[in-house]
Amino acid sequence: MSLDQLLATRSAVIVPSGITARFEGFARYRLLDRGSYEYLDVPADPRIGALVAAHTGAVRRCIASRVIRLLPGDYVLARHDPSPTGLEVVVDVSPAPSAAELHYRQHGQLLLRVPCAPGTAALVPRNPTVTCNHTYLSRLGTAEVVRWICLYATT
């Protein structure tokens, strides 16, 4: 499916990625009215670019690349999602599956529910009508969710 087709149908997909990675040097995001999590800005990765090309039929330019890590008690509030424009690719590089999900909504309606499943990637066309939020991780658990989030240009 080309990116133009993906955007035309306003659909989003979850695909196997096979991408694994380990990161160090996270900083704590502490604007508590927006979220509490760890993040690390990283360079674009050709493996993710190849995944995008394979599923959209075109080579795209990576605009932004950030890894976020959510630990017990962490959250990212949906109302502070920047709603970028482009193709957002979320590669799950968590150490293990967990109950934490990523929800994409279009005009308030659920567009895609992305489970925490290491080795998968979600490709989601983003625009101001598509928002996302990372579900809260209970303080009672031991889950660690690591998501590599990249934004690719649509042209």
C-alpha positions in Angstrom: 0.0 0.0 0.0 1.4 3.4 -1.0 1.5 6.3 1.5 -0.9 8.2 -0.8 -3.3 5.2 -0.5 -2.8 5.1 3.2 -3.5 8.8 3.6 -6.5 8.6 1.2 -8.2 5.9 3.3 -7.1 7.6 6.5 -6.1 4.1 7.7 -3.3 3.0 9.9 -1.5 -0.3 10.1 0.5 -2.4 12.5 3.3 -4.4 10.8 6.1 -6.7 12.0 9.4 -4.7 12.2 12.0 -7.1 13.5 13.8 -4.0 14.8 15.5 -4.2 18.1 17.6 -1.6 19.9 18.8 -0.6 23.3 19.2 3.0 24.4 21.0 4.8 27.2 21.1 8.4 28.5 17.4 9.1 28.9 16.3 12.4 30.3 13.2 12.8 32.4 10.3 14.9 31.0 8.8 16.6 33.9 6.1 19.0 32.8 3.6 17.1 34.9 0.6 18.8 33.3 1.7 17.1 30.1 3.4 13.9 31.1 6.0 12.1 33.1 8.3 9.8 31.2 11.8 9.5 29.9 13.0 10.5 26.4 16.0 10.5 24.2 16.4 12.2 20.8 18.2 9.9 18.4 19.3 10.0 14.8 17.1 8.6 12.1 17.7 4.9 11.5 17.9 3.4 8.0 16.1 0.2 9.2 13.0 2.3 10.0 13.4 4.2 6.7 13.5 0.8 4.9 10.4 -0.3 6.7 8.6 2.9 5.6 9.7 2.4 2.0 8.6 -1.3 2.0 5.1 -0.4 3.3 4.5 2.8 1.4 6.3 2.2 -1.8 8.4 5.4 -1.5 11.5 6.6 0.2 10.6 9.2 2.7 12.7 11.7 4.7 12.8 11.4 8.5 11.8 14.7 10.1 12.1 13.7 13.8 13.2 10.7 15.8 12.7 10.2 19.5 12.7 7.3 21.9 10.4 7.4 24.9 10.5 5.1 27.9 7.5 4.7 30.2 8.0 3.1 33.6 5.5 2.3 36.4 3.4 5.5 37.1 4.4 7.3 33.9 2.0 8.9 31.5 1.6 11.2 28.4 -1.5 13.2 28.3 -3.4 13.2 25.0 -4.3 16.9 25.2 -0.6 17.8 24.8 0.0 15.7 21.7 1.6 18.0 19.1 -0.5 16.5 16.3 2.3 16.6 13.7 1.6 16.3 9.9 3.3 13.4 8.2 3.6 9.6 8.6 4.3 8.7 12.2 6.1 5.3 12.7 6.1 3.9 16.2 8.5 1.0 16.6 8.1 -1.0 19.8 11.5 -1.9 21.3 10.2 -2.7 24.7 12.0 -5.5 26.6 8.7 -7.5 27.0 5.0 -7.2 26.1 2.8 -5.3 28.6 -0.8 -4.1 28.9 0.2 -0.5 27.9 -1.3 0.6 24.7 -1.0 3.6 22.4 -4.3 5.0 21.1 -4.7 7.0 17.9 -8.0 8.9 17.5 -9.4 10.8 14.5 -12.1 13.4 15.4 -12.3 11.7 18.8 -13.1 8.2 17.4 -10.6 5.4 17.9 -8.5 5.0 14.7 -5.9 2.5 15.9 -5.1 0.7 19.1 -1.5 -0.3 19.3 -0.6 -2.9 21.8 2.8 -3.1 23.5 4.3 -5.9 21.3 8.1 -5.8 20.9 9.1 -6.3 17.2 6.1 -4.5 15.7 5.6 -1.0 14.2 2.6 1.1 13.7 2.4 3.4 10.7 -0.1 6.2 11.2 -0.9 9.1 8.9 -0.9 12.2 11.2 -2.5 15.5 10.8 -4.3 17.9 13.2 -7.4 15.7 13.3 -5.4 12.6 14.4 -4.2 12.6 18.1 -2.5 10.0 20.2 -2.0 9.1 23.8 0.0 6.5 25.6 -2.0 4.7 28.3 -1.0 5.2 31.9 1.3 2.6 33.5 0.2 1.4 36.9 2.6 2.2 39.7 1.9 -1.3 41.0 3.5 -3.1 38.0 7.0 -3.6 36.7 6.3 -2.8 33.0 8.8 -0.9 30.9 7.6 0.4 27.6 10.1 1.7 25.0 8.7 3.2 21.8 10.9 4.7 19.0 8.8 7.4 17.4 9.7 8.7 14.0 8.0 11.3 11.8 8.4 11.0 8.1 7.6 13.6 5.5 4.6 12.9 3.2 6.3 14.2 0.1 
